[in-house]
Every structure is written in structure tokens, then in C-alpha cells.
Amino acid sequence: LGGRRLSGNVGVRQAETEINSIGQNTVGRTVTGNNKYTDTLPSGNVTFEVFDNLYIRAAVAKVMARPSLGILSPQITAINVPSGTDLSAFGSLSVGNPKLSPYRGNSYDVSAEWYFAQGGLISLGWFRKEISSFPQTIFYEGRLSEFLNAEEREALKLQFPGLTGGDVNRRSWIDADGMVQARQTRDTPGGYLQGWEFSVQQDLTFLPWYFKNLGVQFNMTKLESEFMYLVDPGAVTPGTGVVTRPAVWAAGPWLGSSPKGMNFTLYYETKKFNARISVADRDQFYKTYPIGVGSCDPGLQANGSACNSPLINEFGITDGTTNVDMSMRYSPIKRLSITFEALNLTNEAGRQYAYNDPVLTSYSSTGRNFRLGLRYKY
């Protein structure tokens, strides 16, 4: 194009998924779950050489990723029955979901890359991911009979044969059709994340003497996102399908990713010796949302009863960190190498907070770590 190289490719992938999930219920009977879906996944990319060693790249793709096998089980994978005398106490259980949809989305990327010298690169990229569905682990409540039929409840009682103490209380709780908080992964409508990344890499070969073996790497990322999270799945009357409590959705950022991050590395490389020191800085980020998934507000309710499964519509936050690490390797002979690593030189601690008025919920520190190694090849 205009005497400059233009290249690219387009393609399409057809993915058909069929799930046959087999397990056992609490009375040993086989239970099955089935699901089937088909995805047509087109993609394309193009590269244009604007000037010598300056390239513009663009790519677009429809993407899909399947849920992990562990959450596709059709059975109740864990159950806990209260052992106290309070029949209003909540039990808990985990339920698989073979009907989950896969992660689905559209991916867009644009970048400019300038290879300004041997071993030198400056790049700036923009990306956007539009995710139309992704599985989210949620908690919801219901009567035990909503999860186990009469035969299964009787079989569950047989697991607690004791004539006194906790086993008697557990059987009474089962007969009372106690409330349970269930954990299950369900489909949610997704959202988007977008941002840009800037990076520089340069071998400092223009420097004199031993300094010519130095090099630097730097990258910075800016990210923004918004996803819809299911904070209360609502309630439906079994058998009739009548909605007794509507589902509640709330917007929040993509969990686990900092809105800003930076990495810088200074390295030194020769045939026998190499070393590098790196700094990684990231802003605080949201780790959990919501803090508590339930059907009532925390504290006493209007009727004077306590809320055993509150909805706490706030974020769990992990504090920002700045970590400095270094490593060295020396090979006096071809078969022998000596290595040294020093991790967390700044003695950075991990801190997690919750609520809009932050309260420290977790503090952890590994301290500084030093490792010395010897490797011989024969």
C-alpha cells in the first residue's frame, strides 16, 4: 500500500461443545447433567509498515473460553448441617452447575511499534474486551427441601446416627427443613474492560566499557472496566416459578486488576554473567464484590429477627504495592552455574480492607527472601 508492506490474515473457528456430567446424589444414585452449545469465532489482524521499522497493528476477534470442569458437576459437592439446638441456624452446601455458559466476548487491539535501534523498541497499544457472559460464584439461600427430596433428606439423616449431642440436633434440623446458604456458579451478563499499555526496551550498547552490556525495560498500563455482578439471585417458588424476590444486580470493576501498574527492569548480560533488578508497582484494586451476598440488610430486621445471610453491597480492597526483586547468575564454566535471588527487598506487606470506610481485614508479610543455588549439567 503506497509502496509500504501491508499484511494480515482472517480466519474463522467453529467450536462445538457437548457436556455430559455424571455424579452421585446423597443416596448414591447417579445424577447427570447435560449441556451443548456451538460458537462461531471469526478473527482477523492486519499490520502496516508506516515507515522503516514503524508498524501499526490491529486485531479483532470473537473469543470463547469454557468454564473449569470442577464447577460443572451436577451434584451437591459439599454440605454442612448445624449441630446446635437453634433450628433457625443456617446450614451450607455447594452445588455444581453443568448448564453454565462459557466465557464469551469480543476482543479489539490496536498498537504502534517502533524498532528504533538494534535491541530497541517503543510501543503504545490500546485494547478493549467486551465480555458478554462470564460465570460468577454466588451465594443464595433456601430451604433444604429445595435441594434434596424426601428420600435424600432421609439418607442425609443416616449420616448422623448418634443418640445424643450434635447428631440429634442435626436430625432435628433436617426434619425442620432448615435454611441453607448455597454456593453455586451462575451466568452473569458480563461487561467491558479497556485501557492502554506503553512499553520501552533498549540495550545500552552505545555506552562505553562494561556499561555497554546494560539494558532497560519499562512498561505502564492503564485500565478501566465495568461489569454487572449478581449480588442477590432472588427467589422463586419451587414448582410454580413465581418470583417472590427479584434478582439484584450491581455494577463494579473487574476484580483482581489494578487500574494502573508499572514495571521497570535494569539488566546486565554477558556470556558468563547476567543480573537484573526489577521494580513492580501497582495501585490498589478491588478483590471481592460484594462482600456478602444475601437477601436482607445486616442487623435486626423489621420483625426483630436477625439477618443470618446479609447482603453487604461493598467492596473488598487489596492495597497497592511496590516490590523490588533482583537476581544474578554466573557460569564460571560451561556446565556450572551459580544463582542468587533476592525477593521483596522493600519488605512489602499485603493489606486487605473492606467497606467504604476502610477496615483492615487481612495483613500478611513474607519478609525479604534470599535464595542461593548451584546447578551442574552433566
N, C-alpha and C positions, 0 to 999 in steps of 0.2 A: 504494500500500500504506500504510494508515494515514494517508491524506492526503498522502503523500510520493511523489515520482515514482520509479517503478521501470521500467527499460528494459533491453533486451537483445536478442540475436538468436542463433539457432542455424543451423548450416548443415552441409553435407557436400560434400566434393570427391572425385571419383573420378579417380585418376591411373593411367593405363596406360603403361608404359614398355617399348619394344622397342628393343634394341640390336643393330645389325649392324656389327661392327667388321672392317675389312679391312686387311691389311698384307702384307708380303713377308718370307719367311724368308731365311736367309743364302745360299741358292742362287737367289734371285729368284722362287721360286714363291709364288703367292698363298696366304695363310693367312687364315682367317676365324674370328671368334668371335661367338657369339650369346647373348643373354640376354633374358628377358622377365619382367616382374613387374607386379602390379596392387596398388594401395594405395587403401583407402577411408579418408578423412581427415575425420572429424567434428570440429566445433569449436563452441564457444558462449561467450558472455560476458554478464554482467549488471552493471548499475550501479544503485545505490540511493542516493537523496539522504536521508541520515540527518537532517541539519539543513540550514538555509540554508548553502549553499556548502561543505558537508561531504559527500563522496561516498565510498562503498565500492564498489570494482570487483573483479570476479572473472572469470577466464577459464580455460578448459581447451581443449586442442586436441591432436589426434594429428597429428604432423608428419612430413615426409619431405623429404630433400634428396639429389639424385643426386651420385655421385662426379664429379670433373672428367674431361673427355674424355681428357686426357693419360695417365691410368693405365688406360684401358680397351683399350689396344692389344693385339692377340692375338700380337704378335711380340716377339722379343728386340730391345730398343731400343738396347742398347749391350753391347759385350763387350771384355774386356781379357785378352790372352794373355801369360803371363810370358815374358820374353826371356832369363832366366838359365838356367844349367845344372841347377838344382835341380828335378827333375821332381816333387818333393812340394810345390813352391810353389803357392799358390792363385791362380787367375785370378778374374775377377769379371764379372758380367753383370747386366743389368736386364731383367726380364720383365714384360710387361703382364698384366692380368687382366680380361678382359671379363665374367667371371662375378661380379664384385663386386656385393654387395647395396648398396642406398642407405643413407644415414643414416636411422634410424627412431627415433622416440621420442614420449613424451607430455610435454606442457608444462602446468604449473599456475602461475597467478599470482593473488595477492590483494594489493590495495593500498587505502590510505585517503588521500584528498587533501582538504586544507582550504585554500580560497581565502579567506584571512582579510582581504585588502585588495586594492585595485587594484594589479596587478603583484606580488602576494604569494602564495606557495604554500608549504605544508609537506606533505610526503608521506612515507609509510612503506609499503614494499612487501615482500612475501615471494614467492619464486619457487622452483620445483623443476622440473628437467628430468630425466626418466627416459629414457635412451637405450638402446635395445635392441640396436642394432648400429651400428658405425661402422668404416670402413676404416682399417687401420693398416699403415704401411710396415714390413716386417720383412726380416731377412736370414737366409738359411739356406744350407746347403752341400750339395753333391752332386757326383757325377762328371759330367764334360762330356757323357757319353752319355745322361744323364737329361734333357738339354735339347736336344741335337742328335742326329739319327740319323746313320747312317754316311755317307750322301750329303752331308749338311750339314757334317759334320766334314771331309770331303774338300774341299768347296768353301771351307771356312774356311782350310785349308792353302794354297790357291791365292792367298790374300791375302798370303802371306809367301814370295815366290819366291826370296829371296836365297840364295846358295850358301855364305855364311859368316856368322858372328856371330849376332845375335839371331834372324833368320828361321829358321836351322837349329834353334836351341833351341826356338822356338815350335812348329815342325812336330813335333819330338820330343815335346814336352809334349802336343800334341794326340793323337799316336799312343799315348801312355801313358795316355790317358783321365784327364787330370789333374783335380784337385779345383777346384771353383769356388765362390765365395760369391755367391749370387744375391740380388738385391734385387727384392722384389715387394710389392704392396699386397694384403692379405688381410682377410677379415671377422673382426671380433672382437666379443665379446658385449656390450660397452658398459658402462654403469654409471649413476651419477647425479651431478648437481651441484645444490646448493640454497644459498639464502642470503637475505639481506635487503638492502634499499637505503633509505637515508634521505636526503632532499634538502630544501633550503630555498632559496627565491628571494624577494628583496624589493627593490623600488625604494624608495630612501630619500627619497621625495618630501616627507616630513614635516620634513626638515631645512631650516634657513634658507639663504638666499643661494644661491651656486652649488652648495653641497653637496646641494641637492635633486635634482641630476642624477646622483647616485651610486646604485649598486645593488650587491647582493652575491648570489652563488650559492655553494651548498655542497652536496656530496653525499658520502656514505660508503657503501661496500659491504663486506659480509662474506660470504665464500664458503667452502663446504666441498664436497668431491667425492671420489668413489672410482670408479675404472674398472679393468676387467680387461685387462691387457696381455699379449700373446703374446711371451714372451721367448725361447722355443725352439720352433719349429714341429714338432720331432720329425723322424722319418724313416720312410719306408715303402718296402718293397722293390718296385721297378718291376715291373709285370706281375702280381704276386701280391697286392699290397695288404697284405702282412704288416707290422705295425708293429714296427720294430726299435728305435725310440726314441720314447717317448711325448712329446707336447707338454707344455710347461711354461708355466703361467700365473701371473701375479703381480698383486696389487692395487697401485694407485698413484693419485695425484691427477690431475685434469685438467691437462694440460700447458699452459703459457703463461699461466695466470691466477693472479694473486696472491690469497692468502686474504683480504687486507684492502687496501683502496685508499681514498684520499681526494682530493678536488679542491675548491679554493677559488678563487673569482674575485671581484675587486673591479673594477667597471666605472664609467665616466663617459660619459654620452651626451647630446649636444645635436645640433641640426640640422647644424651645420658641423664639430663636433669630437667624436670618441669615443676612448676609451682603455680598456685593461684590463690587469690584471696577474693572472696565474694561478699557483697552486701545485698541483702534482700529486705525490702521494706514494703509493708502492706498496711492499708488503712483498716480500721475496724470493720467488721462485717456481721451481717445477721446470720445466725446459725440455726435457729429454730423459730417456727411461726406456725400457728400460735403456740404460746407456752402451754396452755391447757385446752383440750378440745372436749366440750361437753354441751349440756343442754340448759344450764342455769347459771346465774351470776354467782360469784363467790360470796360466802357468808350465809346468813339466815334468809330464808325466803319469806314471802308474804304470809304464808300459813304458819310461820315459826319453825319450820323444819330446816335442817342443814342441807346445803348442796354438796352431795358426795362426788359429783362429776362436773366441776365448774368449767365454764368457757372463759379462758383468760386470753383476751384478744390483744396480746402484746408480743414483743419480740424478745428472743434470747440473743444476746450480742457477744461476740468474741472481740476482745480488744486488739488494736493494731500492734504490730511487732516490727522490730528491726533486728535482723540476725546477721552476724558476721561469722563466716566459716573460712578455713584455709586448708590446703592440702599440698603435699610435696611428694615427689618420687625421684629416687636416684638409683641408677643402674650402673654400678662400677664395672660389671662385666655383663656379657650378653644374657646369661641365664639367671642372673640375680638382680632383684630389685628390692629396695628398701622404701617403705612408705610411711608417711606421717600425716595424721589428720587432727585438726582442732576444730571442734564444732561448738557453736553458740558462745563465741568468745565474749559477747556482750552480756552473757548470763541473763538472757531474756526470759521472762516468765510468761506463762499463759494465764490470762484472766478472762473470765466469762461473767456477763452481767445479765440481768433481766429487768423488765418493766421500764416505763418511760422515765421514772425517777430511779436511776440505775441502782441496783443492789447486787453486790458481788455474790455470785453463786458458786464459783469454782476458781481455785488458784492452783497452778501446777508449775513446777520448775525442775528441769533435768540437770541444771547446773552446766558448767563447762565440761566438755568431753574431749579427751585426748586418746588417740589410738596410734600405736606403732606397729608396723607389720613388716614381715620378711617373707619374700616369695622366691622360690628357686624352681626353675623349669629344667626337666631332665628328659 
